Amino acid sequence: MPEPIINVDDAPVHETSNGDHFAVKMAQLAGPLGAKGIGTNLTRVPSGKAAFPFHHHFANEEHFFILSGSGRLRVGEETYPVRPHDYIVNPAGGPEHAHQLINTGDEDLVYLAISTKVAPEIVGYPDSGKTGVMAVPWGQEPHPFMVQDETKGAVGYWDGEDGRAVAATLKG
C-alpha cells in the first residue's frame, strides 16, 4: 500500500507540448497515492500557452484552483480572466461546457487540477471537430481513440452485420 502523503517536489511529472500553442508540466499527485476515483495534479503552463485544446467531458467533472500566474478561461462562447485563488468548476456535459485555460501572463500559470475519473469517457473538441473515446481513465492504457466529427454516424449500428455467425450457430 502506498504512503498516504506525497510532496509535489517528489511527484512524478508528465510533460507534453505540441507546436507553438500547447505546453504543460503536470506533477501527478493522486495516482501515486493509490487514488482510484479522483485525479489530481499540479499543472504548470508557460506564458503564451494552453495545457490542452478546448474540450468538454461527457462523463467527468473538472475543478481548478489557481495558485499563481494569470490567464483566461474559455467556457463555451465566453472568456473570463483568472488569477491566484480563483476556483473553477467545469461540470460534465456537452459543448456548452467546453473549457480551456490559457496563460496570458508573463509567468507560469500554476493550478491544482482535480477531476473525477469516470470511464468510459467521451471528450469533445469543438475547435478541431473531433471526439475522443476512452475506455479507461486518462493516463491508463489503452490510449483514447479519436473520431472526426464529420464521420460520426457514417456507419450504422447494423452495417456489416449479416447474421452469418447466428445462422452457423443455429445449424449447430
N, C-alpha and C positions, 0 to 999 in steps of 0.2 A: 504494500500500500504506500503510495507516495506521501511525502510530508504534506501537512495542510497549509503551508505557507511558502511563498516564493518572493524574492526581491526582484524587482524589474531589471536590475543590473545582471541578474543571473538567469533571466528567462531566455529561452530560445528565440531568435529573431528571424522572421521571414521578411525578405526584401525582394521587391519586384519593381520594374519600371517598363514603360512602353512608350517610345517616341518622345516627343517634346512636352507632352501634357500630363503624363501619369508617372508617379513615383511614390513609393511608400516603404516604410520600415515598420514592422509590427512585432512587438515583444509579446509572445504568447504567454498568457497568464493562467487562464482557467484549465486548459488542456493538460499541461504538465502536472497539475494538482489532482487530476483524475475527474474533472467535471464532465458530465455527460449531457446535461440539458441546457446549459448556459455556456456561451463562449465569451471570452473577454480578452482584449489585448490593448496594449498601449500603442497607439498609432501615431507615427511621425511623418508629416507630409512637407516636403521642401517648398520654398517660396515659388509661386507661379505654377504649381502642380495640383492635381487631384489624385487621391489614392485610387479611386475606381471610377469606371464610367457611370453615368446617370442610370440608375436602375431601381427596380421595385421588387419586393419579395411577396409571393402569394402566401407563403406559409410562416415566415419568420418576421419577428419584430426586432428592430434595432434601436439602441439608445446610445447617445454620445454625450460625454461630459468634456467640455473644452477646458484644457489645463493651461495652455499658453498659445500665443500667436493670435492671428485674426484671419478671417476669411469670409466666404459667402456660402450659404446653404441654399441649394436649389431644391425646391419641393414642388412637384407638379409644374405649374406655369409661373410660380413665384420665386423670388430670391430674397434672402434675409441675411443681414450681417451677423457674424458670430464673433465672440470674444471670450476671454477667460471667464470661467464659472457659468457659462451658458449650458443648459441641459436640454437635449434634443431627443424627441421620441418620434420614430418612424414606424407606424403600425404596418402590419401586413395588409396587402391589398393590391389593387390594380394600378394602372399608370398614374392616377391622381396622387399616389403615394410614392412615386419615383423621387429619388433623392440623390444628392451628391454634395460633398464638402469640397470646396476649392480654396486653396491658400492664396489669398490676395495680399498678404502682408510681406514684410521684409525678413521675417524669421520663420523657423519651422512652425507649422500648426500642429500642436500636440493634443491628442484627446484620448480619453478612455472609451473604447468601443465595447458595447455589451450587446449580445444577441442571443435569442433563443436558437436552438439547434434542431429544429423540426425537419425530418426527412420522411418522404421525398419533398423536394423543394423545386419550385419553378420561379425563375427570375427573368423579368422582362427588362429589355434595354431599349427604351424609346428612341434615343438619339441614333442608334445604328440599326434599328428594326430587326432585332433578333431576340430569341428566347433561349434561356439556358435551363436544362433539366438536370437535377442532381438526385441520385438515388440515396446518397448518404450525406451527412452534414459536410459543409465546406472544409477542405483541407484533408479529407479522407479519400481513399481510393474506393471505387473508380472515380476519376475526374468527371465533371459535368460534360454533357454534350450540348452543342448549340444548334439551333434551327433558325434559318432566316424566316422572319415573319411572313414574307410573301409566299412561302411554300407551305405554311400551315393549312391544313385542310386539303392539300393536294392528293393525299392518299386517304381513301375512305376506310372505315372500320372493316368492311367485308372484302376490300380489294385483296386479291391473291388467295383468298380462302375458297378453294374449290371443293372441299369436303372429301378429297381422296382418302385421307387418313381415317375419317369417320367411316367411309364405305369399307375400307380394308378391315377395320376393327370389327365391323358388324358381320363381315363374311367369315371372320374368325380364323 
